[in-house]
Amino acid sequence: MDFRRLVELTANLHCFSPGMLAAGEKLDQLRVQLSRWAGNNRLVRIHTGWYTLAKPYRTVHIDMQVIACTIKQGSYISLQSALAYHGMIPEHVPETTCVTTGRPTVIETPFGRIRYRHIKRDGFFGYHQVEGGVQLSFVAVPEKALLDLLYLTPGSESVPFLRELRLQQTERFDIETMRSMASRLEAPRLTRSTELLQEISA
């Protein structure tokens, strides 16, 4: 594959791997080519086996949510990252946080850190698809993003913890939806936290 052909195939992608380009190509040779192009700054290496075109060749604005969901299939944006996306917390979030049924891990990329948190398989729900051009991301709805945060944070079922989040637009939380989701997660402390949220939002 020559570089012009690579640009034609990937200019509108946030990230790509050799396997995504392997049709009609020898995979080992393609890996070597991509590594060389990264070495001469035509590509940016995002993570092991994952690249994006360098800025002069790329036609999309990098979206960390898309990258996070593409690198690890079976993950969705949640916790503070999803709350910030929905405008439910005021702070800038310094890393992109996902939940996955796979192993937890942290990936450092040239564009920012991605953190994957493990959740049980029964808890993998409550997200929707977000268009990112050719590639997609998946983002938790506000209620599930907050429940995931509470579920994965020990000692979170307290008024001080909820106040510390500085939640805004709390009227957008559907309490009945949260109760239903908390019941589905089979975690009584989430039900208690939902009631506390209703109290402080009143």
C-alpha positions in Angstrom: 0.0 0.0 0.0 1.3 3.5 -0.8 0.7 6.4 1.4 -1.7 8.1 -1.0 -4.0 5.1 -0.9 -3.8 5.0 2.9 -5.0 8.7 3.1 -7.9 7.8 0.8 -8.9 5.0 3.1 -8.4 6.7 6.5 -8.6 10.5 6.1 -12.1 10.5 7.7 -11.3 8.1 10.5 -10.5 9.0 14.0 -8.3 5.9 14.4 -7.5 2.7 12.5 -5.6 -0.5 13.0 -3.7 -2.7 10.5 -6.6 -5.2 10.6 -9.0 -2.6 9.3 -6.9 -2.1 6.2 -5.8 -5.7 5.6 -8.0 -6.5 2.6 -5.7 -7.4 -0.2 -2.6 -6.6 1.9 -0.1 -8.7 3.7 -0.7 -7.9 7.4 2.9 -8.2 8.5 4.1 -5.9 5.7 1.3 -3.4 6.5 2.3 -3.3 10.1 5.9 -2.4 9.1 4.7 0.3 6.7 2.4 1.9 9.3 5.3 1.9 11.9 7.6 3.5 9.4 5.0 6.2 8.5 4.6 6.9 12.2 8.3 7.2 12.5 8.5 9.9 9.9 5.5 11.8 11.3 3.0 11.0 8.6 0.9 9.0 11.2 0.3 9.4 14.9 0.6 6.3 17.0 -2.3 6.3 19.4 -1.7 3.0 21.1 -0.3 -0.4 20.3 -1.6 -1.3 16.9 -3.7 1.9 16.5 -3.0 5.0 14.5 -4.5 8.2 13.0 -3.2 10.3 10.2 -1.1 13.3 11.1 -3.0 16.6 11.0 -2.1 17.7 7.5 -3.7 14.6 6.1 -6.6 14.0 8.5 -10.0 15.5 7.7 -11.7 14.9 11.0 -11.3 16.6 14.4 -10.1 14.0 16.8 -12.9 12.7 19.1 -11.6 10.9 22.2 -15.0 9.3 22.7 -14.9 7.7 19.3 -11.3 6.5 19.8 -12.0 5.0 23.2 -15.0 3.0 21.9 -13.2 1.9 18.8 -10.0 0.7 20.5 -11.9 -1.4 23.0 -15.0 -2.9 21.4 -17.7 -3.5 24.0 -17.3 -0.3 25.9 -19.2 2.9 26.4 -18.4 6.4 27.7 -19.7 6.8 31.3 -19.1 8.3 34.8 -17.8 11.9 34.8 -17.0 11.8 31.0 -20.7 11.1 30.1 -22.0 13.5 32.8 -19.8 16.3 31.3 -21.0 15.3 27.8 -24.6 15.8 28.9 -23.8 19.1 30.7 -24.6 17.7 34.1 -21.3 18.7 35.8 -19.4 21.9 35.4 -15.8 20.7 35.5 -13.6 19.8 32.6 -12.9 16.1 32.8 -9.1 15.4 32.3 -9.6 11.9 31.0 -12.1 9.9 28.9 -13.7 7.2 31.1 -15.5 4.1 29.8 -17.0 1.1 31.3 -16.4 -2.4 29.9 -17.1 -6.0 30.9 -13.4 -6.7 30.0 -10.3 -6.0 32.1 -9.8 -2.5 33.5 -6.9 -0.6 32.0 -5.5 2.9 31.4 -4.2 4.0 28.0 -2.1 7.1 27.5 -2.5 8.5 24.0 -1.0 11.7 22.4 -4.6 13.2 22.7 -5.3 12.3 26.3 -5.8 9.5 28.8 -8.5 6.8 28.4 -9.5 4.8 31.5 -11.6 1.7 31.2 -13.5 0.6 34.3 -14.8 -2.9 34.7 -18.5 -3.5 35.3 -20.4 -6.8 35.5 -22.1 -8.1 32.4 -25.5 -7.5 33.9 -24.6 -3.8 34.3 -23.7 -3.2 30.6 -26.8 -1.2 29.5 -28.1 2.3 29.5 -26.2 3.9 26.7 -26.9 5.2 23.2 -25.1 5.5 19.9 -23.6 8.9 19.0 -22.6 9.6 15.4 -19.0 10.5 14.9 -18.9 10.6 11.2 -17.9 7.3 9.7 -17.1 6.0 13.2 -19.3 5.9 16.2 -19.2 6.2 20.0 -21.5 5.0 22.7 -22.4 7.2 25.6 -24.3 6.4 28.8 -27.6 8.3 29.3 -27.3 10.7 32.3 -29.0 8.4 34.8 -26.8 5.4 34.0 -23.6 7.6 33.9 -24.4 8.7 37.5 -25.3 5.2 38.6 -22.1 3.8 37.1 -20.1 6.4 39.0 -21.9 5.6 42.3 -21.6 1.9 41.7 -17.8 2.1 41.1 -17.1 4.5 43.9 -17.0 3.0 47.4 -18.7 5.1 50.0 -20.6 7.2 47.4 -24.1 6.7 49.0 -23.9 10.0 50.9 -25.2 13.5 50.6 -21.6 15.0 50.9 -20.5 12.9 47.9 -23.4 13.9 45.8 -23.0 17.6 46.7 -19.2 17.3 45.8 -20.1 16.3 42.3 -21.8 19.8 41.9 -24.5 18.3 39.7 -26.4 20.8 37.5 -29.6 20.5 35.6 -30.7 17.8 38.1 -34.2 18.2 36.9 -33.1 16.3 33.8 -32.5 13.1 35.8 -35.5 10.8 35.5 -35.8 9.4 39.0 -38.1 6.6 38.0 -35.6 5.5 35.3 -32.8 5.7 37.9 -34.8 3.5 40.4 -35.4 1.0 37.6 -31.8 0.9 36.6 -30.6 0.7 40.3 -32.9 -2.3 40.8 -31.6 -4.0 37.7 -28.0 -3.6 39.0 -29.1 -5.3 42.2 -27.1 -2.9 44.4 -29.3 -1.6 47.3 -26.9 1.3 47.9 -27.7 2.7 44.5 -31.4 2.8 45.4 -30.5 4.7 48.6 -28.3 7.1 46.5 -31.2 7.7 44.1 -33.4 8.7 47.0 -30.7 11.0 48.3 -30.4 12.6 44.9 -34.1 13.3 44.9 -33.8 14.9 48.3 -31.0 17.3 47.4 -32.6 18.2 44.1 -35.9 19.1 45.6 
